[in-house]
Amino acid sequence: MKLYHCTGSRSTRVLWLLEELGLDYEVEVLPFDPKALRSDDFLQLHPFGKVPVLVDDTVTLFDSVAIIQYLLVHYDEANRFHPSHESPHYGEFLSWLHFGESTLMQPVSQIAQHLFLLPEAERSKERLEEGKRIFEHYAKILEAKLTGKEYLVGNQFTAADIVVGYTVNAADQLGALPQECEALRAYIERLKQRPAFQKALST
Ligand SMILES: N[C@@H](CCC(=O)N[C@@H](CS)C(=O)NCC(=O)O)C(=O)O
């Protein structure tokens, strides 16, 4: 299978899971540049010209959480990185898995857009501060959730930690993680001890 990846982007989540699963894969690192992501060839794989994209034999998928769910269904039969469908934790797992992108990533993207991604003339200090405020609100709730707990779901590392952990780490790199969130900082440090995350961050 082949992953299309930009260093540091959301495709880091997929790379992290591929490494945790110990799968054989090829990775194509693309520049984070509209010329590469909007090329005719790449738009055949992702109609919106974004990463990640995963091609597994005849199946082509985009969107990091969709790809993660696909990999878990097809390649995590032993339930090493997700609770089984019958487990009382399964619903909670799905909620955190999706929350990490659909809700938590929104203010982090807003911060990145208004810090450096948008052309200078389109950046807004108000929108930057709004993103920071929203992220801080979510971070404090996560801080309470992770106080006295190593991982989000059932005290076992799961793919929900990959999605949420990537997002919290991205916020920290942007200087948006509140200093007082000690449990959240310890959580990221714990995740960074994992060789699979180290590999994904450095690819
Ligand atoms: N919800 C999607 C978001 C994909 C996305 O926005 N990817 C960014 C990288 S983090 C991208 O490719 N941006 C390039 C662009 O929009 O030009 C996912 O989780 O995969």
The ligand as a MOL file (V3000), in Angstrom:
LIG
                    3D

  0  0  0     0  0            999 V3000
M  V30 BEGIN CTAB
M  V30 COUNTS 20 19 0 0 0
M  V30 BEGIN ATOM
M  V30 1 N -10.1770 16.2430 7.3790 0
M  V30 2 C -9.0700 16.0020 6.4960 0
M  V30 3 C -8.3020 17.2960 6.3090 0
M  V30 4 C -7.2150 17.1770 5.2340 0
M  V30 5 C -6.3770 18.4350 5.1610 0
M  V30 6 O -6.8610 19.5680 5.2960 0
M  V30 7 N -5.0780 18.2500 4.9300 0
M  V30 8 C -4.1700 19.3750 4.8470 0
M  V30 9 C -2.8420 19.0070 5.4980 0
M  V30 10 S -2.9450 18.8910 7.2430 0
M  V30 11 C -3.8480 19.6880 3.3920 0
M  V30 12 O -3.5940 18.8000 2.6180 0
M  V30 13 N -3.8380 20.9720 3.0500 0
M  V30 14 C -3.4080 21.3990 1.7600 0
M  V30 15 C -4.3610 22.3670 1.1460 0
M  V30 16 O -5.5090 22.4810 1.5880 0
M  V30 17 O -3.9080 22.9840 0.1910 0
M  V30 18 C -8.1980 14.8720 7.0680 0
M  V30 19 O -8.2560 14.6310 8.2790 0
M  V30 20 O -7.4810 14.2150 6.2960 0
M  V30 END ATOM
M  V30 BEGIN BOND
M  V30 1 1 1 2
M  V30 2 1 2 3
M  V30 3 1 2 18
M  V30 4 1 3 4
M  V30 5 1 4 5
M  V30 6 2 5 6
M  V30 7 1 5 7
M  V30 8 1 7 8
M  V30 9 1 8 9
M  V30 10 1 8 11
M  V30 11 1 9 10
M  V30 12 2 11 12
M  V30 13 1 11 13
M  V30 14 1 13 14
M  V30 15 1 14 15
M  V30 16 2 15 16
M  V30 17 1 15 17
M  V30 18 2 18 19
M  V30 19 1 18 20
M  V30 END BOND
M  V30 END CTAB
M  END
